[in-house]
C-alpha cells in the first residue's frame, strides 16, 4: 500500500528528483482533456471519436455493415484528420522547440488551444448536431488537435501516460503484475491515468446530459491553458528531464 500511495503521489505531485519533472501532473490533466473531448464528440457529434481511433475503425465497420446511428464519412474524416495532426506533431517535434520538453509542450498547447477554440466556435455557430458542415468542421478541428496531442505525448514518452490511449496501460496494469521481474509495475500511475480519462468523460457526459455540450470543450481549453502556463514556467530549465529522447 505504501508503494502504491508513493506512485500516486509521484504522478500527481512529482518530487524534485522525478526523472520527468512536472510532466506527470501535466499529462494527467492532458488525459482529462481527452475524456472531455471524446465524450463531446461521441455523445454530441453522431457517434464519432476524435481521439480514440480504434473506436472509429470499429464504427466504420458498423456503418458499412448497415448498423443504424453511425456516420461512415465522419469516422473516415476523423481518422484522416487525426493522421494529419500526428504528422504536424512530427514536424513540430523536428522544429527548434523539439529538443526541450517544456518548450515542445508549450508550443503544442498554443496550437491545440487554437484548434480547440476554433472547434468550439464552429460548434456554437454551425450547430454540428443538425448541420453536416458543422459536423465536418468540428470533427476535423478536434481530430487534428488530438492527433497532434498523441504524437507529442508519444515523443515526450512519460511512461503509462499516453494521454489518449489506455489499452496498453490497462494491459500493463494486469500483465506486468504477473511476476515478470523485468517489468516496472507502476500501479499507481496507471490507475491515475485511467481515472483521469474517466473523470473527463464523466464531466463531459454530465454537460451533454444538461444540454451544454460545448461547455466540455470550454473546460478542456481551460485545462490546456493551465498546461501552457506551467510549461512556460519551465521553458528555460536545463534539468535532465527537459531533454527529448531522440526516438520516442
N, C-alpha and C positions, 0 to 999 in steps of 0.2 A: 504493500500500500504506500509506503514511504517513497519508493521508486516511482510509482505511478504519479503521486502528487508532485514530485520533483519534475517529472516530464511535463505535466500540465503547466506548472509554473514557468518552466523554461520556454514553453510555447507562447504563453500569454504575456509574461513579463520576463524576457530573456535577461540573464545575468551579464555582467560586463565582459565575461570571458566566452560568451556564446560564439561559436565559430561562424554564425550567420548574423551576428549583430542584432539589430532591431527587426530584421526581416520576418522572423516567425510571427510576431504580433501583426505586422502589416499584411502578411499573407493570409492570416486568419480573417482580417477584415475584407480582404480581396475575395476570399471564399464566400463570405456572406453576400457580397455583391453578386456572385454567380447565382446563388439561390434566389435572390430577389429578381434578377433579370430573367432567369428561366421560368420562375413562377409567373411573371408577367407574360412572357412570350407564349407559354403553353396554355395558360388559362384565359388570356385575353386576345391572343393572335392566332386563332384557328389551329390549335394543336400543333405547334411547331416549336422546336427548341432553338435557341441561338447560341448556346454554349455546349450542350450535350449532343455531339454529332452522331454518336451511336444511336441515340433515340431517333434522330432524323432519318438515318438509314432504315431503321425498322418502320418508321411512319411511312416512308416512301414505299416500302414493300406492302404495307397495309393499304395505302391509297391505290397502288397499281393492282392490288388484288380485289378491289371493289369495296373495301370496308368504308362505311359512311363516316363523315366527320373529319376526314383528313384531306389536306390540300397538297397534292403532289408537287406542284411547282414551288410552293413555299418551302418545302423541305429541300428541294434542289437548290433554290436560291440561297437558303441558309448555309448549306454545305459549301457552295462556291464562294460566298461572301466570307465565310469563316476561313477558308483557304487563302483568300486574298488578304485577310487580316493577319494570318500567320506569316504569309510572305512578307508583308510590311514589317512584321516583328523581326524577321530575319534581317531585313535591310537596316532597321533601327539598331539591331544588335551589332551590325558591321559599321555603324557610324561612330563619330567621335565620342558618343555617350556610352558606347558598348563595352568599355573596359572598366567602368566603375559602376558597381551595382546600384548605389543610391542615385547617381545621375541617370542611369538607364531607367530606373523605376520612375523617377520624376518626369523624364521625357515621355514615358509610356502613359503616365497619368494625364499629362496635358492633352495628348492625342485622344485617350479614351474618354476623358471628360467631355471633350469637344464632340466626339461621335455620339456619346450617350445623351448629351444635351440636345443635339440635333434630332435624335430619335424621339426624345420626349416632346420636343416642339412639333415634330411631324405627327406624333400620336394625338396631340391636342388639336392640331389644325386639320388633319386629314382623316381622322376617325377610322383607324385601321380595322376596327371590328365590322365595319359596313362598306368600306371602300377598298377596292383592290389596289389602287395606287398607294393609299395609306398603309395597307398591309405590307406591300412590297418594299416601300421606303423604310418603314420601321424595322422590318426583318433584316433588310440589307445593312442598315447602320449598326444595329445591335450585334449582328453576326460578325461584321468586320471588327468591332470593338472586342468581342470575346475571342476571336481568333488571334488578335494582337496580344491579348492578355495571356492566352495559353502559350504562345510562342515565347514571350518574355519570361513568364514564370518558369518554363522549362529551361530557358537559358540560365536563369539565376539559380536553379537547382537547389531549392531548400527541401530536404528530404520529407516526404509524406505530406507536403503542402503544395500540391499541383494547382490548386485554386479552382480548377474546373472539372476534373475527372476524379472520381472516387473508387473506380473499380479496383485498381491496383492497391489503393490504400486499404480497402476492405479485405482484399486478398491477403495483404501483408499482416493485417490485424489478426487473422486466423492462422495463416500459413507459417509465419515467422515464429509463432508461439508453439510450434510442434517439435521443439527440441533441436532446431538447427543452430549449432553454435556459431556459424559464420554469418548469421543474420542479426542485424540490430532490431530489437523488438521494442520500438518506441510506442507503447500502447497509448500513453497519454496524448502525444501529439496526434496520433491517428484518430483518436476519439474526438479531440478538439476539432480537427479538420472536418470530420463527418458531421459533428454537431453544428459547426458554423454554416455549412451548406444547408442543413435542415432548418436552422434558425432563419436564414434568408428566405427560404421557400415558405416557411410559416408566416413570416411577416408579409411577404408578397401575396400569399393566398388570402390573408385577412383583408388586405387592402382591396383585392379584387372582389372579395365577398361583399364588402361595403361600398362597392361601385366607385372606388377611387384607384383604379389600377395603375394609372400613370404616376401616382404618388410613390409607387415602388421604385420607379426609375429615379425619382427625386431623392429617395433615401440612398439609393446606390450611388448617385452623383455626390451626395454629401460624404459618403464613406471614401470615395475616390479622392475627394478634396482633402480629407484627413491624411490619407496615404501620401498625397503630393506634398502636403505640409511637412510631414515627418521625413520624407525623402530629401526635401530641400534642406532641412536641418543638418543632414549628414552628407550633403553633396561634396563637401571639401575634406571629409575624413580620409585618412590614409591607412586605416587599420586593415589587417589582413582580410577581414570579411568583405571588404568593398571590391575585391578583385573578382571579376567574372571569369569563370573557367573557360578555357579555350574550346572545350567540347562539352555541351550540356549532357 
